[in-house]
């Protein structure tokens, strides 16, 4: 009888936790060691910039599994346990404590870390970033205090995180200024048409918008009191939150000699350049086999909930020998004020934009086409759309744009016959 195999997962986040659970449901009876830097069990980061900040329940539970799950499934979950090195030759990981543990297969789900601003005043108190549960707790405490004392928040960054933080603060009735390099929020992510929709949405909810500008300086004595913009504008601030992007945590992989290029490079089965080492989630740059023009034949690294949701289990199955290639059409969602949206596909390179307006307040579907074929769809305040949009994207057939805009024509009937 062979020795009991050991699978090690470095990174106890959403992808790592789902990978560990999948190993058990797929019948793996060896040892599973799940190692996390943070002192709390795996949780879902997606809620942190949304409902968690203003203290209301959302659609997603905070924790991936209940507290008893890991012991019940014989998963050795170790919290506050950083991994400092990987020896791919000896097939061992070294913990910060000095302990070395061998592995038969290793999965890296080390995620991302916030990009940090390093200009004058960056070390002042009251400056926040949002990535971890501890970050969210600190920011929520600051926002609650600001709400109680008529404080003011300045958010730097007009991507998804920045916009969601701004919306959460307005739910607490805090005065908010939103600053970004782009002229309008989410211009890089959504293009001019939908970016203007979100600009108007934030303006209607009282957010002060400062587009096309950067931060030159933070001012204050000990704690931040003002943000100075590149055009000389001075914004009073009691709390400052930066949401200026994230970078994959590849240091461990680089030190181990793995191939890295905007994330840990993997093939379509999540295998890295080292034997028996896999990567998944935010940190992984995965060869995508999705049969559509937006993803096929290139690597994708997605910092979204759906990527971790699918990649963690898929990587676990690959560790067990499943050779099916990864194939995923990107998907993400956002909640801001009374507007929730789901986005399926990839709009980059699209050459046609189509709107389908539906009955109701702010109820519509936006479509992006590339060469007459559907590239992406964004449903706003309407359910039951992403699966069908994903199917149309995957089919890669030509679409009748006029039919796509007509709410009386079922989406499935917008495909051209030739």
N, C-alpha and C positions, 0 to 999 in steps of 0.2 A: 504494500500500500504506500503511495507516494506521500511525501511530506505535505502538510497543509500550506497552501499558497497564501502569500500576503500581498494585498493590493493597498497601496498608499495613495491617498488623495490629499494634496496640499492646497488648501483654500476651502474653508468651511462656509462658503456662501451658498447662494441658490443653486448654481450649477453643481457644485461639489456635493451638496446634500442630496440632490436628486440623483446624481450618479451613484452615490452610496446606496440609496434606496433601490435603485434599479438593479444593482448587482445582486441584491438579495431576491428581488422578485424574479430575476432571470435564473435563479438557482445556484448562485455562487455560494459555496459553503466554507470558503477560506476566511482568513482574517481580513477585516476591513479597518484601516486606520485613517480617520478623518481628522486632519490637523488644521486648526484655525488660529489666526493671530488674535482675534477679538475675544473678550471674556464672556460673550453670550453665544447661545446656540444659533445655528444658521437661521437667517431671517431674509425676508423679501425686501430688497432695497426700493422697489418700485413705489411703495407707499410713503417713503420718507419725505419726499418733496411735495407730497399732496396732503392727504387727510391727516397724516401723523402730525404735521406741523401745527395744525389748528385744532387738534384734539377730537376729531370726529371719526367714526368708523368708516372704513372704505370697503370696496369690493374684495380686496385682498387681505387675508390674515397676515399679521406681521411675521410670525414664525413659520418656517417651512413645514416643520413637524412639531408635534407636542413633545413635551420634555421627556416623556417615557419612551418615545419611539426608538431612540438610538440603542438603549439598553435592551429593549424588547427584541430588536433585530440584530443583536450582537454586533453593533457598530461601535468601535472604540473611538468615541468623539473626544478629542483633547482640545480644550479651549486655552487661550493665552499661551499658545505653543508655536512660536515662530520657527520656521525652517530656515537655516542659515546657509546650507549648501546641499548640492546633489552630486553624488559621485556616480556617473553613469556607467563607468567601468566596473566598479564593485557592486553596482545596483544598491546603493544605500543613500539615505537622507540623513543629514545631521541636524539635530535640533539645537536651539539656543542654549539648552542645558548641557550640551556636549554629548547627549545620547545619540547613538547611531542606530538606525533601523534599516534592515534590508527589505527589499521589495522584489516581487516577481513582476509586477506592473505598477507604474506610477502615473497618476493623472494630475496635471497642474491646472488648477482653476483659481489662479491667484488674482484675477480681476484687474481693476484699474485703480488709479489714485488721482485726485484732483490736480489739475494744473494750478500752480500757485503764482500769485502776483508778487513780485519782489521789489517794487518801487519804494520811494520814500514813505515811511509810515506803515509799512506792511506788518510790522511787529506790534502795533497798537492793540490793546484790548478792544473787544467789540467787533473784531474782524473774523468772519466765519466762512467755512467751506462746508459742503454737504456731500458726504460719501457714506459714512458709517452711522450706525445707530447712536453712538456717542455724539457725533457731530449734530445729528438731528435733535438730540436731547438738549445740547447746549444752545442751538439756534432757537428751539422752541421756548426755552427758558428766557432767552433774550427778547424774543418777540412778545411773550406774555408780559414781561416787564415793560417793554416799550408801549404796549397797548394800554397798560395801567397808568402810564405817565405821559401820554400824548407824545410818545417818541416817534422817530422817523427812521425808516429803513431805506438804504440805497442798495440796490441790487446791480452788480456789475456782471454783464453777460446776458444776451437776449436769445440764448438757445432754450432748449426745453427745461433744463433745471432752473435757469434764471427766471423764466416766465412762470413756472409753477411755484417757485418761492414767492414771487411777487403776488400771485393770485392768493396763495395761502395767507400772506400777511394782510391783504385787503379783507379776507374773511374775518380777520381779527380787528378790522377797522383801524389799521395802522397806515399812516401816510407813507407812500412808497414812490421812490424815483427809480426808474429802470434805465440803465445806461448800456449802450452797446456800440460796437464798431459799425454794424449795419445800419442803414437808414431806418429800417423797420424791424421789429422782432421777428425772428425765425425766417429771415429772408434766405439765408443759406440753406436751411432745411426744406423750405416749402416753395420758394420762388415768390415772385411779386404778388400774384393774385391772392394766395392764401396768407401770405405774410401781412398784407393789408387788412385782412379779416381779423387777425390776432392783434394788430395795432389798434384797430377800432375797439375791439373787445376790451383791451386793457384801459384804453382811454375812457371808455364808458363807465368803467369801474373805478375811475379816479386816479389811475396810475399816471404819474408825470413821466413822460417819455423823452429821453435824450439820445437820439440816434445819431450815428455817424461820428461818435466821439469815443475817446479812451480816457482812462484814468491817468492823471499826471502825478497826483500826490494824495496821500491821506494825512489829515492834520488832527492834532489833539495832544493833550498832555496826559500820557498814560493810556487814556481811552480815546477812541476815535470820536471826533466831533464834526468833521467835515470831509467831503470828497471834492478834490479839485480836478476838473476835467481838462482835456487837452486844449480847449478853446478858452480857458480861463474861468469858466463857470464854476462857482463854489456852491456845493449842495450840502446843507446841514445834514448831519447823520448821527444817530445814536447807535445804530447797528448797520454794519456793512456785510453783505453776503456776496461772495464771488462764485460765479458759475461760468467759468471761462474754459471749460473743457476738461478732459481727462486723458491720461496716458496709461497704456497697459503696463502692468507690473511685471517686467521681463527680467529684472535683475538676477533672479535665481536661475532662470533659464540661460541667460548670457554667461554667467559664471560657470555653468555646467557645460558650456560649449554648444548649446542648441542653436539652430538657425533661427534668427529673429529678424523680422521685417514688418514694422508696424504691428507688433504682436509676435507670439510664438508661432512659427510657421509649421503647418501641419498638412498632411494629405487629406483626401476626402474621407478617410476613416479616423481622423484626429491623431494619427501617429506623427510624432515629431521626427527630427533628424537623428535621434538617439534610439537605440533598440529598447522596446518595452516602456517607452515614455510617451504619454499622450497629453494633449492640452484641449481645453474646451472653455466656453463662456467668453466673457469680455476680453480676455487676454489672448485668445486664439485667433490666428489668421488662417482660416480654413478654406481649403479648395472646395468650391461649391459646385455640385453637380446639377443644380436646378436647371431644368431645360427651358430657359427663357433668356432673352438677350441681355437682361440686366445683370445676370449673375453667372451664367454658364461660362466656364473656361477662365475663371479668375478666383482669386482668394477674397474672402470677405471677413471683416472683423466687425461684429455688431455689438454695440454697448446697450442692448435692449433686453428686457425681460424675456421676450419670446425666444431669443437666442439661447439664454441659459436654460429656459424651460425645455427646449428640444435637444440642445447639445449635450447637456449633462447625461441624460439617459442614453443618447446615441453613442457617446464616448464610452460609457460603461459597457455597452454591448460590444463595442469594438475591442475593448480590453479582453472580452471573453471570446474573441475570434470572429465576430460578425464582420463581414467584409462589404456590407452594403454601403454605397457612397452617401455621404452627407448631401442632402438636397433640401434647401430651405429658402423660401421667398421671404424677404425681410418683413417683419411686422412689429409695430409698436403702437402705443396709445398714450393719451394725455388727458388729464382732467384739469380744467381751469374755469373757475366760477361755475356757471350752469351749463358749460359747454364741455362735452366729452367727445373725443374723437378716436378713431382707429385708422391706422395707416398701413396699407399692404403694398409691398413692391418697392420700387426704387425710381424716383423721379429724375435722377441725374441724366442729362442728355435728352430729355423729352422735348419734342418739337410741336406738341399740340396740347392744349388745355381745354377741358370740357366740364361744364357744371350741370348737374341734374338737381334742380330745386324741388323739394317735396313740401307738402303742407305742414305747417307748424312754424314755430319761432326758431330760427337758426337750425333748420333741418335740411341737409343737402348731402350730396355725394360729389366730390371733385375727382376728376380723372386726368391722368397724364398719359399721353400716347407717344410712342416712339416708332416712327416709320409706319404709322397706321395700325400698330399693335399696342395693346394695353400694357403700360409699364408700371402704373401705380394707381391706387384708388384710396381716397380718404373719405370715410363716412363720418358725418358730424350729427350727433344726436339721433341716429337711426341705427337699429340693431340688425343683426343677421346678414351682414354684407361681406365681411372679410373672406369667408370660405369661398363664396362665389367669385369674388374679385380675384382671389388666388388661383382659382381654376382657369379663369379667362386669361390671366397672365401666363400661367404654365402652358396652356394650349398654344399660345403664340400665334393665333389666327388673326386675320385682319378684322378690324372693328369698324362698324358704321358709326362715325362720330355723331351724326345727327340723331340717330336712334339712341345713342348713349345719353344724349341730353334730354330725351323725352321721358318723363316719369311714367307715362302710360305704357311704355314698351318694357317688358321684362328684360333684365340685364342679360339673361341667357339668350335672348333673341336679337342681341345687337351684333352677333358674329356674322360677318359676311359669308355667303355661300361659296365664294371663290376668292 
